[in-house]
Amino acid sequence: MKTVIRGGRVIDPGLGLDALRDVVIENGFISEIVEHADTAYARVVDATGAIVSPGFIDMHVHLREPGLTHKETIATGAAAAVAGGFTAVACMPNTEPALDSATIVADVLRRAEAAGLARVYPIGALTKARAGVELAPYHLLVDAGCVAFSDDGTTVANALVLRNAARYASDLNAIFVSHCEDASLKGDAVMNEGAPSARLGLDGSPGLAEDVIVARDLLIAEDTGKPWHIAHVSTATSLDLMRWARSRGVRATCEVTPHHLLLLDDRFDQYRADAKVNPPLRAERDRQALLEGVRDGTIDVFATDHAPHGLDEKAQLLSAAPVGFSGLEIALGAYAAALPDVPLARMIELHSVNPARILGVPGGTLAVGSVGDVTVFIERAWTVDARLFHSKGKNTPFDGATFPRRALATIVAGAVVYEHGRVLPRDEAVHS
């Protein structure tokens, strides 16, 4: 199979490349980048007027399967991924049952392969059943295909358990990913603690609930030498803690989400749950700190925290509705709207280069011989219509928003799996 991506502006930060070129993929791998490629017997993607980059990788999604398939399946999540320009996703283990055994991980990978769309990298549970007590079998999970470990959705409350976990997994090239939230400080909060929560009479979660766990986990990372990743940072203090840890040589990285860059904690005046999320939307001071964290290099990764739910679930009272919403299909545009001043090369680092490096997975480059995973996107205004999502989750606080950038085509292992609004499973893409 030969695919030629023709006439686009090819940007690869690692190669120092930013030029009009054709990208050629043969047998699943990049074979050449040239000014004018031979398109005979090739599947041609017209990228005229578009940007061609290494495939985007989202290292924080919830695919819900096994157990919660009314919210999402691996197949529908993978379809949402490629529609959003993502060639690969790393899926969190808060499924039912949790991803805490090699058998369950193998089933996830089998279903992902059957879907034939985005690559799926499982993140294994840190503790059995994500209960925060007994360590998961890390070595067996890595052998089964896990690329990282997390109890995302909950925080390992016991510091001794977490330290023992980091020491036990010290020989594995699989990072720990922390969901940082002190449950005792959060209490029954449904939003951020601040002026809006006081005005509405709602319980609020202080930024301190995040900050104390970020500090604890970074100290454990320093103590054990285990590479660590802080998920969905949302406070200015968390970023200061990241800077402090790195100044001490701690191997730590962090991610941000589009909703924390664009939205504030004043979204709940009508008590709607469409923007209810963990960590909660914060105040303007924190949002500005996050934007600056992207610009100054403190933040390493753009992630979506894609967390789909059924429409009836999110339609409940704010106190009863689940946290999270779908993000894969809006992220590219939302990040562009939040950071119009950030150069494309830096955006691609955050979407592609850094996630591949941190997870230790293929991709993040268009170098000859690398995997043929490519994202083609265009600077073109479009309006979000959640009803058209490929995800089962049709909930987003961005429904009706207009964004300035979107995916044009998504290529995985040389197969065009998304183009001009159509999702094409790999078998169909190969023969189209």
N, C-alpha and C positions, 0 to 999 in steps of 0.2 A: 504494500500500500504506500502511495506517495501523496502527500498533501503539500500544496504550495499556498502560503499566505502572501498575497501579492500586493505590492504598492503601498504598504503602511509605513508609518513612522515607528521604527523599531527602537525601543528603549530597554536597555539592559544595564542597570547600574553596575553590576559586577564586571561586565565587559567594558564599561565606559563607552557604551554605544548609544547614540541617539542620531539616527539617520534614516532616510528613505531606503528601504531594502525589501527584498523578498526572503521569506523564511521557508526553507524546505525541510519537510519531515518525511523520513522513509523508515518503514518497518518499526514505527513507534518512537524513533529518536531523531533529534535535530541532525541533519546531514550537511547543511550549508546555509549561510546567510550571504546573499549576493545581490547585486544591483538588478539583474534581470535573470530570473530562473527559467529553466526549460519547463514548460507546463504540460508537455505531452504526456498523456496517460496519467494525469494527476487530478486529484480533487482540488479545485481552486477556490480559495476564499478571497474575495475582493475586499481588501482593507484600505482602499483609497480614502483618504481623509480621516483615517482612524489611527489609533495607537495600538501597537503590537507589543506585548510584554510577556515575561515569564508567567506561567499560570498562577492565578491567585489561590492562596491556601488560607482557609478559615480554621484556626486552631481551637475554636470554641463553639461547637454547635450541639444541640440536643435533637437527636433523631428519634427518640422515644421508643424505639423498638429494640428489645422485646418488651411486651407488656402494656404499652400505652398507644397502641396503633390507631386509636380514635383521634389522637392528636397529630400523629405523623408516622410514617413508615420510613425505612431506609430508602426505599425506592422514591417516595415522594420528596423526601429531604434531599436526595441526590439530584432530583430534577430541579428543585428550587435552587440548589447550589449552582448548577451549570447555567441556569437562567440568569443568575446573578453574576456570572463571570468567574465562578470558582471551579477550578479543576480538581481540587481536593479539599476535604474537610476532616477534622479530628472530632470524633463524637464523644461526648461526656458519658460517664457510667451511671447516671441516675435514672436507670431504666428499672423495670420490674420483671425479673430479678436484675440486680445490679451486675455490671460487667466485672465480676470477681472470680470467674473460672475460665479456664482455657476453652471449655466446651461452648460456653456462651459467646466468647470472643470469636471462635471459629464460625459460629452461626451468623454473626454480624458480617464477617468478611464474605461468607458465602452469599448472603443476600445482597451485599454491595456489588459483588461480581455479577450476580444475576441481573441487577438493575442496569449495568453497563453504561454508567454515566460518570459521575465524579469518583475519584479515588476516595476511599473511606479508611481513616486510620483510627482504630479504637484507642481510647484512653481508659486504662483499667482503674478499678476502684483502689483507693489507698488502704481501706479496711474492709473486711468482709461485711457484705450487705450495707456498706457505707455507715456502719453503726458506730465507728470511732473507737472500737475496742480491740479487735483481733486483726493482725496484719493480713493482707491479701497475699497470695503466692506470687510475688513479683516476677521471679525468674520464669515460672511456667507461663505467666501472662505475656511476658516479652517474647518468649518462644512462640506463643500463639499469634503474636502480631501487634501487641500493645506498644505504643510509642511514648507513653507518659502515664502518670498516675495522679488521681485526684478523687476527692470525695465531693466534687462540685455540687452545689445545692445545699450542702452543709459544710461546717467547719469541724475538723478534728479538734475537739475541745481539750483533750488531755495532751499536754505538751510532752509528757514522757512517751506516750504512744507515738507521737509524731517524730520525736527525736530517734526513737528506736527504729521506726520505719526508714528514716533517712540513712541511718547507719547500716541497716540490713540491705538497703538497695544501693549502697554507695558504689558498687562495682558495675552497675547497669547504666547504659547510655540512654536513660529514659528520665526526663525531668519530673519533678513534683510540681503540680499546679495547685495553688491555694485559692480557695474561696474564703475570703477574709471577712468574717462577721461574728462578733461576740454575741451569742444568743442572749446572754443575760442583760447586756446593754441594749440590745434591740427590743427585747420584750415582745409586745403584740403590735409593734409599729407597722403601719401600712405605707408610710412615706418618710421623707427626710424630716428630721427635727429642725424647725426653723419658724420664721414668721408665718408662712402659709399654713403649716400644721397647727400653730396656735390659733390662727384666725378661724380655721375650719373645725377646731376642736377634735382633731385626730391625733392618735399616738404617733410620735415621730421617732425615727432611729437616728441617733447622733452620728456624725462622721467618726467620732471616737470608737464606735463599734467596729468600724473597719480598721482604723489606724492601729489599735492595740494588737490586732492579729497580724497585720502586716509587719509590725515591729517584731513580734514574737517569732514569726516564721523566718524572717530575714536573719534573726539572731541564731536560730536553729540551723539555717543554711550555712552561716559562717562557722558555727561550731562543728558541723559534720562534713562540710565541703561538698554537699550535695547541690547540684545545679537546681535553681528554683525559679518558678514563674508565677507572678502574681496576676490572677485573673481580674478582669474588669475593674481596674482602679477607678475611683470616683472622687477622691478628695485631694486637696492640695497637700495635706500632711503626708498622705501615702507616697506622693511623688518625692517629697523631701526625704522621706525614709529610704526610698530607692536610691536617691543620690548619695545619701550617707553610707548605705551599704556598699555601693559600688566603690566609694572612696576608700573602703577598707578591703577591697579585693573580693567581695562576695560575688559569686557567679549568679546574678539575679537578673531577670528580665520581667517585663510587664506589658499588659495590653490595655487598650481602651475600646469602648464601643461607640457607635455613631450616636446613640440616643443620649449618652452622657456628654457628648460634645455639642449637641444641638438643643436639648430640652432642659427645662428647669423644674423645680419643685412647686411651681405655681400652676401645674396642669390639672389640679384636682378640684377646682372650684365647683364643678357639677358632680363631684363624687363618682366620676366614671373611672373604670379600672383599665382603660386601654393603655395607659402609661405606667401601670403598677409593675415594678421590676425590682430585682435585687442585684446589686445594691441600688437603693432608691435614687431617683433623680435628685441632684443636689442644687445648691444655690449658685448664684452667678460667680462668686469668688472661686469656687471649685471648678466650674466650667472653664473659666479663663485660665486657671492653672493647668488644666488638662490640655487645652489648646496650645499653651506655651510648652508643655511637656512633649508634644509632638514636634514642635518647631525646634526645640533645643536638643532633641535626641534622647531624652529620658524615657519616653515611651517607645517600645520596640515594635509593637504589633498592632494592626487593626484587626479586631475580631467582632463578630456579630452578636454572640451569645444568643443565637437563633433558638427561641423557646416557644414553639407553637402550642396552641391550645384550641379547643373547640369553641365555637362562637357562643354557645350557651354557657360555657364555663366563665368566659370573660364578661358576660353580661350580668353576672351576679353583683351583689352589693360589693363595694370596695373592700370591706373587711373580709369577705368570703372568697373573692375572686383569686385565682392563682396568679403568681408573678410571671412576667415575661411575655414575649410576643415574637412574631416571625421577623427575621432580619436579613436573611440571605439575599432576597431579591431587591432590597433597597439600599444595601450597604455601600455599594460603589458610588451611587449618586449622593447618598447622605454624607459620606466623607468628603466628597468634592464640594458640597454646599457648605460644610462646616469649615473647610480649610482651603478657600480659593487661592490663597497666597502661597501654598506649599508646592514646590516644584514636582513635576510628574515623577522624576527619578526617585525622590524621597517617598512619594505615595506608593510607588511600586516596591520599594524596600519594605514598607510596612505591610503591604498586601501579600507579598510573595517571597522576597529574598530572605527576610528575617524569620518568618514562620518556618520555612524549609530548614534553615540553619538551626533554629532552636529545637525543632522536633527531630532533626536528623533524618529527614525524609527526602526523596528525590524531588528535584525541581528548584525553583528560585533562580534559574539561569536559562539562557538560550544558547549556551556554549555548545559547539559541535560535539555530539556524543551524549548530550544530556537528554533526559526524557522529553518527548514531544508534547509537553503540556503548555498551552499558550492561551492567553486571554487577549481578545481583541475588543477594545472599547472605543467609544466615540464621545466627543464633546457635543452633546445634543440634548436640549431640554425635553423632559418627559414628565408626565403626571402619574403618580402612584394610584393604582386602582387595585385594592386588596382582593377584590373578587376574582381577579385574573391570576392570582398567585398560583404557582405550581405546588406550593406547599399546601398541606391540609389546613394549616393555621392561617386564617384570613384576618388575623388581628394585627394591627400596627397603629401606633399613634401618628404615623406618617401618611395614613390614607388621605389622598387628595393633595398631598404636597407635590410641588414641582421641583425636580432636581436637574442639575446641569450635565450629568454624565451617566452613561449606561453601557452595559455589555452589548456588543454586536455579535460576537461569536466566541465559543468556548471549545477548545480542542484538547482532548485527552488521549495521550499515546498516539497522536496523529489522526485520531478520529474526530470529526466535527460533530460534537454532541449537542451543540446549541448554535442556531444561526437565525437571525432576523425573527426572533420571537418563537421559534419552533425548537422543542426539545427532541433530539434524535438519539435514541439508545444506540450504543456502539455498533451493534450488528447491522442496524439500519443505516447508520452513518457510513459504515465501510462500503456498503453497496449502493449508496445514493450517487 
